[in-house]
Amino acid sequence: MSKTGLMLAALLVLTTAGCAPLLVGGAAAVVADEAVEQDKGGDGLF
């Protein structure tokens, strides 16, 4: 399973638990990771 798939699964669990701040933080981390990958290549932040 890819990193993106794992993050989506984790976000789904957090959503069902009602952890909105963690959901937003996780989404921001995914966006930041993708931005670094696009800009510098490689594995990004994680």
C-alpha positions in Angstrom: 0.0 0.0 0.0 1.4 3.4 -0.9 2.0 6.2 1.6 -1.0 8.1 0.2 -3.3 5.1 0.7 -2.0 4.7 4.3 -2.7 8.4 5.0 -6.2 8.1 3.6 -6.9 5.1 5.7 -5.6 6.9 8.8 -7.7 10.0 8.0 -10.8 7.8 7.6 -10.2 6.4 11.1 -9.6 9.9 12.5 -12.8 11.1 10.9 -14.9 8.4 12.3 -13.4 9.1 15.8 -14.3 12.8 15.5 -10.8 14.1 15.6 -11.2 17.1 13.3 -8.0 18.9 14.4 -5.9 15.8 13.7 -7.6 15.4 10.4 -6.8 18.9 9.3 -3.2 18.5 10.5 -2.8 15.2 8.7 -4.2 16.7 5.5 -1.7 19.6 5.8 1.2 17.2 6.2 0.2 15.3 3.1 0.0 18.5 1.1 3.3 19.7 2.4 4.9 16.3 1.6 3.6 16.4 -2.0 4.8 20.0 -2.4 8.3 19.0 -1.4 8.3 16.0 -3.7 7.2 18.1 -6.6 9.7 20.8 -5.9 12.8 18.8 -4.9 12.0 15.3 -6.0 12.8 12.3 -3.9 10.8 11.0 -1.0 9.6 14.4 0.2 9.3 15.0 4.0 8.3 11.5 5.1 
